[in-house]
Amino acid sequence: MKILKLLKELYEDAKNIKEKDPASRNIIEVMILYPGFHILVFHRISHFLYIHKLLFLARLNSQLGRFFTGIEIHPGAKIGRRFFIDHGMGIVIGETATIGNDCTMYHNATLGGTGKDKYKRHPDIGNNVMIGAGAKILGPVIIGNNVKIGANSTVFKNIPDNVTVIKYNEIIKK
């Protein structure tokens, strides 16, 4: 039963990528050629192993995913449905990060820690959030729903719903 759920979620991920990326021609192309989809396959398996306390196997699988895609997602990270990683090279997502549904993340972005926190170390990302290329969201911050984080922004404070962040925590209200 869990395998069927996993396959449905992966198909939903592929369909979402196909709809959001104007360069994709069909779902089969996404499944075969897109590293953003490949890492979701690796991550969903790694996360399953992680929650079942098979930590070594979870990390091994996630490192294989990193090797093949250039995208590093810790097996403990919780990722919602229809996550789109576009041009994913250099993406890092930490162990205690959570990502809501319908989010998009571009290359070289980080959901990381600051080294100051002990248990919850990484960001919580709401639904329908866009994280621009090179953006760094650091520490146990909360990013609201419908937020856009501009390219190369650095965020280490909570961000409310429905805003755009540019540069260093500069907020543009909608």
Steps between C-alpha positions, in 0.01 A plus 500: 500500500781745588671422168187602309481826697868568427451434128193727488693780672792461260267507201340814645850652538586419137170642376557819701851543355361448149236771561740753658797463266432642154800309360357156585305322230346208690500311829721218369769755412476642854534154655801407289691826463426732793736487800239692704269203458777243556593650837135484609504126429819463704365722778162333536676163537762645737233668713307171526818327619573788741161491670538123537834555679711348221729803526809362327300380199312832491823701491661263249205539264493879543875518426447295184233752403744784566767329291267461201318836519716754685205560733537421870188430703540350846275195548338664805369799304123499454389596150139559400327418176574640156849632584677639193879525498607691190867486393575339835879491505635617834175483699538403867207414729578425864373224730234693694373705205136472396359605164127543436304415189538659155842655565771580245873519572770612258867404476760575764240574770543383860265415784772477761598552860703770670693271732339669803194277542495150643176318412289690246775646281348560158214704347131418470371602157126558449287411198542656155843648574755586231866497605720678249841395371775540756264583787611397849236445767680425824398384844165391648302776330146480369424610145129567447273391217514661154843653563759574233864501609705693243820371345806526724295613801615405848219435746542427870179649640138384477315621189120553504257374235460665159822703474808513281847508658792653315862535600556497876158452661352791307126438467274626226136480611253382237 
